[in-house]
Amino acid sequence: MRESRGKRLILMYLGIGAVCLALLILVKLDVVGLRCFFRDFTGLRCPGCGNTNGVLAVFSGDLQKPMEYNMLFYPEMALLIFILFYLPYLYVYDRPMSKFVSAVLVIFAIILIVWGIVRNVIKI
């Protein structure tokens, strides 16, 4: 059972990687632009607004620019990378999430909600 879960995850990551690489190439070539649906719908910036531009800046070699787009860029990317590896690990090895990790994820979710409110009220 663990082998089949592992194979499914590998195929999923290969597919996601291919789509992300294709999108990155299309955005860099100005063939397609990525829009924030939340901002288009509400007129407000979500907690992740600016992350796409931040990722493009990192791939261009500018490590300072992402912080101008979104002050929580690096913590959000670290959390994303953690989730992309930790949750599949739990899935493949059929293990429950620890209470500590659950608490950290809840705290980070609260931070993101507060950040989303603050950046729209104060216009950061």
C-alpha positions in Angstrom: 0.0 0.0 0.0 2.8 2.4 0.8 4.4 1.8 -2.6 1.2 2.7 -4.5 0.8 5.9 -2.4 4.4 6.8 -3.1 4.0 6.3 -6.8 0.8 8.4 -6.8 2.6 11.2 -5.0 5.5 11.1 -7.4 3.2 11.3 -10.4 1.3 14.1 -8.7 4.5 16.1 -8.0 5.8 15.5 -11.6 2.5 16.9 -12.9 2.5 19.9 -10.6 6.1 20.5 -11.4 5.4 20.4 -15.1 2.5 22.8 -14.8 4.5 25.2 -12.6 7.5 25.2 -15.0 5.2 25.8 -18.0 3.5 28.7 -16.1 6.8 30.2 -15.1 8.1 30.1 -18.7 4.8 31.6 -20.0 4.9 34.4 -17.4 8.6 35.2 -18.1 7.9 35.3 -21.8 4.9 37.6 -21.2 2.6 35.2 -22.9 0.3 35.0 -19.9 -0.2 37.2 -16.9 -1.3 35.8 -13.5 -4.0 37.7 -11.7 -5.2 37.5 -8.2 -8.8 36.4 -8.3 -9.4 37.5 -4.6 -8.2 41.0 -5.4 -10.2 41.1 -8.7 -13.3 40.0 -6.8 -13.0 42.0 -3.6 -10.6 44.8 -4.4 -8.6 43.8 -1.3 -5.2 42.2 -1.1 -5.1 38.7 0.2 -2.3 37.6 2.6 -0.4 36.0 -0.3 -0.7 39.0 -2.8 2.7 39.7 -4.2 4.0 36.1 -3.9 3.9 35.4 -7.6 6.0 38.5 -8.3 8.2 37.5 -5.4 8.8 34.1 -6.9 9.6 35.6 -10.2 12.0 38.0 -8.5 13.8 35.1 -6.7 14.1 33.2 -10.0 15.6 36.4 -11.5 18.2 36.4 -8.7 16.8 39.3 -6.6 16.3 38.1 -3.0 15.4 41.5 -1.6 12.5 42.4 -3.9 10.1 39.7 -2.7 10.0 41.4 0.7 8.7 44.6 -1.0 5.9 42.7 -2.6 4.9 40.8 0.6 6.6 41.1 4.0 5.6 37.5 4.8 7.0 36.1 1.5 9.8 34.0 3.0 7.8 32.6 6.0 4.9 31.7 3.6 7.3 30.0 1.2 8.9 28.1 4.0 5.5 27.0 5.2 4.6 25.9 1.7 7.7 23.9 1.3 7.1 22.2 4.7 3.5 21.4 3.7 4.6 20.0 0.3 6.9 17.6 2.0 5.5 16.9 5.4 1.9 16.1 4.5 2.8 13.7 1.7 5.2 12.0 4.2 2.3 11.5 6.6 0.1 10.2 3.7 2.7 7.7 2.4 3.6 6.3 5.9 0.0 6.5 7.2 0.9 8.6 10.2 -1.1 11.2 12.1 -0.1 14.8 12.3 1.5 15.7 15.6 -0.3 18.1 17.9 2.7 20.5 17.8 2.6 20.7 14.0 -1.2 21.2 14.1 -0.8 24.0 16.6 2.0 25.7 14.5 -0.3 25.5 11.4 -3.2 27.0 13.3 -1.0 29.8 14.7 0.4 30.5 11.2 -3.2 30.6 9.8 -4.1 33.2 12.4 -1.0 35.2 11.5 -2.0 35.1 7.8 -5.6 36.2 8.6 -4.3 39.1 10.8 -1.7 40.0 8.1 -4.5 40.1 5.5 -6.5 42.5 7.6 -3.6 44.7 8.6 -2.2 45.1 5.0 -5.6 46.3 3.8 -6.4 48.6 6.7 -2.9 50.2 7.0 -2.1 49.8 3.3 1.2 48.1 3.8 
